[in-house]
Amino acid sequence: MQSLRELQRAFCAATLFGDDAALASLDIVAGPLRPAARIAIYRNNLLGNYRKALAATYPVVRRLVGESFFDAAIEHFVRGHPSTRGDVNRYGGKLATFLASYAPARDLVYLPDVARLEWAIDQAGIAADAPPLDLEALTGMAAAAQASLRVALHPSARLFVSAYPILHIWQVNQPGHPGDDRVDLGEGGDALLVLRGHDGVSIERISDGERALLEALASNATLADAMARATEAEPAFNLAAALGRHVAGRTIVAFRAPARTTEETPT
């Protein structure tokens, strides 16, 4: 007799992958329906739930390729990247990587980046919240110490870079978009900040300097190091203005002061 784990694995193999040997091992009492027909009911429901969940996460990808193409791609994706968690609404983060190697989509070179943006939007929407930065805590800090600060970005903050005009593609594929829906891929790439605020998830273009600054801060660099990277990317970068904007907009929500040395500790 198979263990519960073995039965579960066989059921998954028969349902998701159409494994005939696994189906036979289940010893299904079919009644008026053949075992394969019974399993097909589960398979259709399973794949339908995945298609529905991923269509909600990736509406622009679905609109760009059409319903039939999307459904076929999702079936291939699900079989190649089975979910490892129970919540189907948290599933699908690898779709962009899948689309990059999915032969029928090879001519849609921008499609994986559209999927990456939509996943960033989805994850920003369900990320934890955080209180705003306590600016008063900075007032007593010496200017020299501020260069050694490390800051935290809002948990919903996502930085996104593409060689294609992905924001424009996303915008013209929103419901009720007015005007021309044509996009010239030669418009150039995007550096974007995805962030959840009081009014929901927003997407905005940021400069090369801002991108370098925020990427550095997100990787735990000091403010001085982040500033160096920002000015390397954008020589005329205005640090004070950028910090003010991202503190006010709640991209930056916390800071950690450098540890005080023995010589700096008051007696």
C-alpha positions, 0 to 999 in steps of 0.5 A, spaced: 500 500 500 502 506 498 503 511 503 499 518 503 506 522 500 506 517 495 499 517 493 499 525 493 505 525 488 502 520 484 495 524 484 499 530 482 503 526 476 497 524 473 493 530 474 498 535 472 503 531 467 498 526 465 502 520 467 499 514 465 503 510 470 501 514 476 494 514 474 494 506 474 497 506 481 492 510 484 487 504 483 481 509 481 474 506 482 471 509 476 464 507 475 461 510 469 467 514 468 474 511 466 479 513 471 482 518 465 476 522 465 475 523 472 482 525 473 481 530 467 476 533 471 481 535 476 486 537 471 481 542 468 479 545 474 486 545 476 489 549 470 483 553 470 484 556 477 491 557 475 489 561 468 484 565 472 489 567 478 495 568 473 490 572 468 489 577 474 496 578 476 498 579 469 492 582 465 497 586 460 501 580 458 494 577 457 492 582 453 498 583 449 498 576 447 491 574 447 487 569 451 488 563 447 496 564 447 496 566 454 492 560 456 497 555 452 503 559 455 500 558 462 499 551 461 506 550 459 508 554 465 505 550 470 507 544 468 514 546 468 514 550 474 509 547 479 507 551 485 510 550 492 505 553 496 498 552 497 496 559 496 495 560 488 494 568 489 502 568 491 504 564 485 507 566 478 513 570 480 517 565 475 513 567 469 518 572 466 523 567 466 519 562 463 517 567 457 524 569 456 525 562 453 518 560 451 519 559 443 512 562 441 514 568 444 521 569 442 519 575 437 515 579 443 522 581 446 519 586 451 514 581 453 518 578 459 519 585 462 512 587 462 511 580 466 516 583 471 513 589 471 506 586 473 509 582 478 513 588 481 506 591 481 503 585 484 508 584 490 508 591 492 500 591 493 501 585 498 507 587 501 508 589 509 506 597 511 511 601 514 511 608 518 514 614 515 521 616 517 522 619 523 525 626 521 526 628 528 531 623 530 536 626 525 536 633 528 541 631 533 546 627 529 552 630 527 553 632 519 559 628 519 555 622 521 550 622 516 554 620 511 555 613 514 547 612 515 544 606 512 537 607 510 531 602 509 526 603 503 519 601 504 517 594 504 513 595 497 518 599 493 521 595 487 526 598 482 525 596 475 530 597 469 528 595 462 531 596 455 524 597 452 519 603 454 515 598 458 511 603 462 508 606 456 506 599 453 503 598 460 499 604 460 496 604 453 494 597 455 490 599 461 482 599 461 479 605 458 486 608 456 484 614 451 488 616 445 493 612 441 495 605 443 501 604 439 508 604 442 515 605 438 520 600 441 525 605 439 523 610 444 528 607 449 528 604 456 525 605 463 528 606 470 522 605 474 520 605 481 514 601 483 511 603 490 505 602 494 502 609 497 495 611 500 492 611 494 495 604 492 500 602 487 504 607 483 509 607 478 514 612 476 520 614 472 526 615 475 533 618 473 539 614 472 542 617 479 535 616 483 536 609 480 543 608 482 542 611 489 536 607 491 539 600 488 545 602 493 541 604 499 537 597 498 543 593 498 545 596 505 550 601 502 552 607 506 549 614 504 556 616 502 557 610 498 550 611 495 551 618 493 558 616 490 554 611 485 548 616 484 553 621 481 557 616 477 551 615 474 548 622 473 554 627 475 549 633 476 545 629 481 542 633 487 542 628 493 538 633 497 533 634 493 532 626 491 532 624 499 527 630 500 523 627 495 523 620 497 522 621 504 516 625 503 514 620 498 515 614 503 520 611 499 525 611 504 522 609 511 527 608 516 535 609 517 540 606 522 545 610 525 553 608 525 555 604 531 559 609 536 566 608 537 569 608 544 573 614 542 566 617 540 562 615 547 561 620 552 564 619 559 
